[in-house]
Amino acid sequence: MKINDETIDRIAKLSRLEFTPEEKAKLKVDMGNILNLVDKLNELDTNGVEPLIHITEGYNVLREDGVKV
């Protein structure tokens, strides 16, 4: 997918943001880089890889509340 001015304008309208022409140019480069990274990730073979629910194996790792005087 190619990021162009129309794409930036649509995103700006949906998010109710306004961008200067300089900001639009930087956003086109940044969004293009993000999409290139996603395309690169899509090339990986993920067959047999279990999806992650949590990044770490710890669940509810909380400290005990205690009163300190």
DRENVODREN-334856 format. One record per atom (N, C-alpha, C, O): x, y, z; residue number from 1; residue in three letters; atom name. Coordinates in steps of 0.05 Angstrom, whole numbers, plus 5000, padded with zeros to 4 digits. Each point is the difference from the previous one (the first is absolute). Layout:
N
[[X,Y,Z],NUM,"ala","CA"];
...
end
This chain:
69
[[5017,4976,5000],1,"met","N"];
[[4983,5024,5000],1,"met","CA"];
[[5018,5025,5000],1,"met","C"];
[[5019,5001,5015],1,"met","O"];
[[4974,5017,4968],2,"lys","N"];
[[5015,5025,4998],2,"lys","CA"];
[[4986,5022,5016],2,"lys","C"];
[[4976,5004,4997],2,"lys","O"];
[[5039,5009,5020],3,"ile","N"];
[[4989,5022,5015],3,"ile","CA"];
[[5003,5026,4984],3,"ile","C"];
[[5022,5007,4991],3,"ile","O"];
[[4956,5006,5004],4,"asn","N"];
[[5000,5025,4985],4,"asn","CA"];
[[4986,5022,5015],4,"asn","C"];
[[4990,4995,5023],4,"asn","O"];
[[5008,5029,4965],5,"asp","N"];
[[4987,5022,5014],5,"asp","CA"];
[[4970,4994,5006],5,"asp","C"];
[[4990,5009,5021],5,"asp","O"];
[[4997,4977,4961],6,"glu","N"];
[[4972,4994,5005],6,"glu","CA"];
[[4997,4982,5025],6,"glu","C"];
[[4981,5003,5016],6,"glu","O"];
[[5037,4978,4987],7,"thr","N"];
[[4999,4982,5023],7,"thr","CA"];
[[5004,5016,5026],7,"thr","C"];
[[4986,4997,5019],7,"thr","O"];
[[5034,5021,4980],8,"ile","N"];
[[5006,5017,5024],8,"ile","CA"];
[[4976,5018,5006],8,"ile","C"];
[[4993,5003,5023],8,"ile","O"];
[[4995,5008,4956],9,"asp","N"];
[[4977,5018,5004],9,"asp","CA"];
[[4976,4984,5013],9,"asp","C"];
[[4986,5010,5017],9,"asp","O"];
[[5010,4965,4973],10,"arg","N"];
[[4978,4984,5011],10,"arg","CA"];
[[5005,4993,5030],10,"arg","C"];
[[4982,5002,5016],10,"arg","O"];
[[5043,4991,4990],11,"ile","N"];
[[5007,4994,5028],11,"ile","CA"];
[[4997,5025,5017],11,"ile","C"];
[[4990,4998,5022],11,"ile","O"];
[[5018,5024,4967],12,"ala","N"];
[[4998,5026,5015],12,"ala","CA"];
[[4970,5006,5006],12,"ala","C"];
[[4993,5009,5022],12,"ala","O"];
[[4991,4987,4958],13,"lys","N"];
[[4971,5005,5003],13,"lys","CA"];
[[4988,4982,5021],13,"lys","C"];
[[4985,5008,5018],13,"lys","O"];
[[5021,4966,4980],14,"leu","N"];
[[4989,4980,5019],14,"leu","CA"];
[[5010,5005,5028],14,"leu","C"];
[[4985,4996,5019],14,"leu","O"];
[[5039,5013,4984],15,"ser","N"];
[[5011,5005,5027],15,"ser","CA"];
[[4997,5029,5009],15,"ser","C"];
[[5008,5008,5022],15,"ser","O"];
[[4979,5008,4961],16,"arg","N"];
[[4996,5029,5006],16,"arg","CA"];
[[5026,5014,5006],16,"arg","C"];
[[5002,5015,5020],16,"arg","O"];
[[5018,4980,4964],17,"leu","N"];
[[5026,5013,5002],17,"leu","CA"];
[[5005,5017,4976],17,"leu","C"];
[[4989,4995,4978],17,"leu","O"];
[[5029,5024,5025],18,"glu","N"];
[[5008,5017,4977],18,"glu","CA"];
[[5030,4998,4998],18,"glu","C"];
[[5014,5001,5020],18,"glu","O"];
[[4996,4996,4955],19,"phe","N"];
[[5029,4997,4996],19,"phe","CA"];
[[5009,5021,4980],19,"phe","C"];
[[4986,5007,4981],19,"phe","O"];
[[5038,5004,5024],20,"thr","N"];
[[5012,5018,4981],20,"thr","CA"];
[[5011,4984,4977],20,"thr","C"];
[[5003,4975,5003],20,"thr","O"];
[[5004,5037,4975],21,"pro","N"];
[[5012,4985,4978],21,"pro","CA"];
[[5026,4985,5008],21,"pro","C"];
[[5005,4978,4991],21,"pro","O"];
[[5010,5035,5027],22,"glu","N"];
[[5025,4987,5009],22,"glu","CA"];
[[4994,4975,5017],22,"glu","C"];
[[5013,4980,4998],22,"glu","O"];
[[4966,5023,5019],23,"glu","N"];
[[4992,4977,5017],23,"glu","CA"];
[[4989,4977,4982],23,"glu","C"];
[[5005,4977,5006],23,"glu","O"];
[[4980,5030,4974],24,"lys","N"];
[[4989,4980,4981],24,"lys","CA"];
[[5023,4985,4987],24,"lys","C"];
[[4999,4975,4997],24,"lys","O"];
[[5022,5039,4995],25,"ala","N"];
[[5023,4987,4987],25,"ala","CA"];
[[5013,4981,5019],25,"ala","C"];
[[5007,4977,4992],25,"ala","O"];
[[4997,5031,5033],26,"lys","N"];
[[5013,4983,5020],26,"lys","CA"];
[[4982,4976,5006],26,"lys","C"];
[[5010,4977,5003],26,"lys","O"];
[[4964,5027,4999],27,"leu","N"];
[[4981,4978,5005],27,"leu","CA"];
[[5000,4980,4978],27,"leu","C"];
[[4998,4976,5005],27,"leu","O"];
[[5004,5033,4970],28,"lys","N"];
[[5001,4982,4977],28,"lys","CA"];
[[5024,4981,5002],28,"lys","C"];
[[4998,4976,4995],28,"lys","O"];
[[5025,5036,5013],29,"val","N"];
[[5024,4983,5002],29,"val","CA"];
[[4997,4981,5024],29,"val","C"];
[[5006,4976,4997],29,"val","O"];
[[4985,5034,5026],30,"asp","N"];
[[4997,4983,5024],30,"asp","CA"];
[[4980,4978,4995],30,"asp","C"];
[[5006,4977,5007],30,"asp","O"];
[[4971,5029,4982],31,"met","N"];
[[4979,4980,4995],31,"met","CA"];
[[5010,4980,4979],31,"met","C"];
[[4994,4976,5002],31,"met","O"];
[[5020,5033,4979],32,"gly","N"];
[[5011,4982,4980],32,"gly","CA"];
[[5020,4980,5012],32,"gly","C"];
[[5000,4977,4994],32,"gly","O"];
[[5016,5033,5025],33,"asn","N"];
[[5019,4983,5014],33,"asn","CA"];
[[4986,4979,5017],33,"asn","C"];
[[5008,4977,5001],33,"asn","O"];
[[4970,5031,5012],34,"ile","N"];
[[4985,4982,5016],34,"ile","CA"];
[[4988,4978,4983],34,"ile","C"];
[[5001,4976,5007],34,"ile","O"];
[[4987,5032,4970],35,"leu","N"];
[[4988,4980,4982],35,"leu","CA"];
[[5021,4981,4989],35,"leu","C"];
[[4995,4976,4996],35,"leu","O"];
[[5029,5034,4998],36,"asn","N"];
[[5022,4983,4990],36,"asn","CA"];
[[5008,4980,5021],36,"asn","C"];
[[5006,4977,4994],36,"asn","O"];
[[4995,5031,5032],37,"leu","N"];
[[5006,4982,5021],37,"leu","CA"];
[[4979,4978,5003],37,"leu","C"];
[[5006,4977,5004],37,"leu","O"];
[[4968,5031,4994],38,"val","N"];
[[4979,4980,5001],38,"val","CA"];
[[5002,4980,4977],38,"val","C"];
[[4996,4976,5004],38,"val","O"];
[[5010,5034,4972],39,"asp","N"];
[[5004,4983,4977],39,"asp","CA"];
[[5023,4980,5005],39,"asp","C"];
[[4998,4976,4993],39,"asp","O"];
[[5023,5034,5019],40,"lys","N"];
[[5023,4983,5006],40,"lys","CA"];
[[4992,4978,5021],40,"lys","C"];
[[5008,4977,4997],40,"lys","O"];
[[4976,5031,5023],41,"leu","N"];
[[4991,4981,5020],41,"leu","CA"];
[[4982,4979,4988],41,"leu","C"];
[[5000,4977,5008],41,"leu","O"];
[[4984,5031,4972],42,"asn","N"];
[[4982,4981,4987],42,"asn","CA"];
[[5014,4979,4984],42,"asn","C"];
[[4989,4979,4993],42,"asn","O"];
[[5037,5025,5001],43,"glu","N"];
[[5016,4981,4985],43,"glu","CA"];
[[5008,4976,5018],43,"glu","C"];
[[5008,4979,4990],43,"glu","O"];
[[4991,5025,5036],44,"leu","N"];
[[5009,4979,5019],44,"leu","CA"];
[[4980,4977,5000],44,"leu","C"];
[[4976,5003,4998],44,"leu","O"];
[[5035,4973,5004],45,"asp","N"];
[[4984,4975,5002],45,"asp","CA"];
[[4993,4997,5030],45,"asp","C"];
[[5017,4994,5016],45,"asp","O"];
[[4957,5009,4990],46,"thr","N"];
[[4991,4997,5027],46,"thr","CA"];
[[4984,4975,5005],46,"thr","C"];
[[4986,4998,5020],46,"thr","O"];
[[5016,4983,4961],47,"asn","N"];
[[4986,4975,5004],47,"asn","CA"];
[[5011,4986,5025],47,"asn","C"];
[[5024,4998,5003],47,"asn","O"];
[[4958,4992,5014],48,"gly","N"];
[[5009,4986,5024],48,"gly","CA"];
[[5007,5018,5023],48,"gly","C"];
[[5008,4990,5022],48,"gly","O"];
[[4990,5036,4975],49,"val","N"];
[[5006,5019,5022],49,"val","CA"];
[[4974,5007,5014],49,"val","C"];
[[4981,5010,4988],49,"val","O"];
[[5019,4984,5038],50,"glu","N"];
[[4976,5006,5016],50,"glu","CA"];
[[4997,5030,5004],50,"glu","C"];
[[5020,5014,5005],50,"glu","O"];
[[4956,4997,4992],51,"pro","N"];
[[4996,5028,5005],51,"pro","CA"];
[[5004,5007,5030],51,"pro","C"];
[[4994,4984,5017],51,"pro","O"];
[[5017,5039,4988],52,"leu","N"];
[[5005,5009,5028],52,"leu","CA"];
[[4975,5014,5011],52,"leu","C"];
[[4987,5016,4986],52,"leu","O"];
[[5007,4977,5038],53,"ile","N"];
[[4979,5015,5014],53,"ile","CA"];
[[5013,5022,5017],53,"ile","C"];
[[4990,5022,5002],53,"ile","O"];
[[5032,4970,5011],54,"his","N"];
[[5015,5019,5017],54,"his","CA"];
[[5029,4998,4992],54,"his","C"];
[[5010,4978,4992],54,"his","O"];
[[5004,5044,5010],55,"ile","N"];
[[5029,5000,4993],55,"ile","CA"];
[[5016,4984,5021],55,"ile","C"];
[[5018,4986,4993],55,"ile","O"];
[[4974,5017,5032],56,"thr","N"];
[[5014,4986,5021],56,"thr","CA"];
[[4983,4977,5011],56,"thr","C"];
[[4976,5000,4995],56,"thr","O"];
[[5036,4982,5020],57,"glu","N"];
[[4985,4978,5011],57,"glu","CA"];
[[4988,5006,5027],57,"glu","C"];
[[4984,4985,5010],57,"glu","O"];
[[5023,5038,5001],58,"gly","N"];
[[4989,5007,5027],58,"gly","CA"];
[[4972,5011,4998],58,"gly","C"];
[[4995,5018,4983],58,"gly","O"];
[[4988,4972,5034],59,"tyr","N"];
[[4972,5010,5001],59,"tyr","CA"];
[[4996,5012,5027],59,"tyr","C"];
[[5007,4988,5020],59,"tyr","O"];
[[4980,5036,4981],60,"asn","N"];
[[4993,5013,5025],60,"asn","CA"];
[[5024,5000,5019],60,"asn","C"];
[[4997,4993,5024],60,"asn","O"];
[[5026,5015,4967],61,"val","N"];
[[5023,5002,5017],61,"val","CA"];
[[4999,5027,5013],61,"val","C"];
[[5010,5020,4990],61,"val","O"];
[[4977,4980,5033],62,"leu","N"];
[[4996,5025,5016],62,"leu","CA"];
[[5012,4997,5027],62,"leu","C"];
[[5001,4977,5011],62,"leu","O"];
[[5007,5044,5001],63,"arg","N"];
[[5010,4999,5027],63,"arg","CA"];
[[4977,5001,5020],63,"arg","C"];
[[4978,5010,4993],63,"arg","O"];
[[5026,4980,5030],64,"glu","N"];
[[4980,5002,5022],64,"glu","CA"];
[[4999,5029,5010],64,"glu","C"];
[[5021,5013,5003],64,"glu","O"];
[[4955,4996,5001],65,"asp","N"];
[[4997,5026,5013],65,"asp","CA"];
[[5007,4998,5029],65,"asp","C"];
[[4993,4981,5013],65,"asp","O"];
[[5021,5039,4996],66,"gly","N"];
[[5008,5000,5029],66,"gly","CA"];
[[5000,5028,5010],66,"gly","C"];
[[5006,5019,4986],66,"gly","O"];
[[4988,4984,5039],67,"val","N"];
[[5000,5026,5013],67,"val","CA"];
[[5028,5006,5010],67,"val","C"];
[[5012,4983,5013],67,"val","O"];
[[4998,5040,4980],68,"lys","N"];
[[5026,5008,5010],68,"lys","CA"];
[[4996,5025,5017],68,"lys","C"];
[[4986,5019,4993],68,"lys","O"];
[[5027,4981,5030],69,"val","N"];
[[4997,5022,5018],69,"val","CA"];
[[5025,5017,5001],69,"val","C"];
[[5002,5020,5014],69,"val","O"];
end
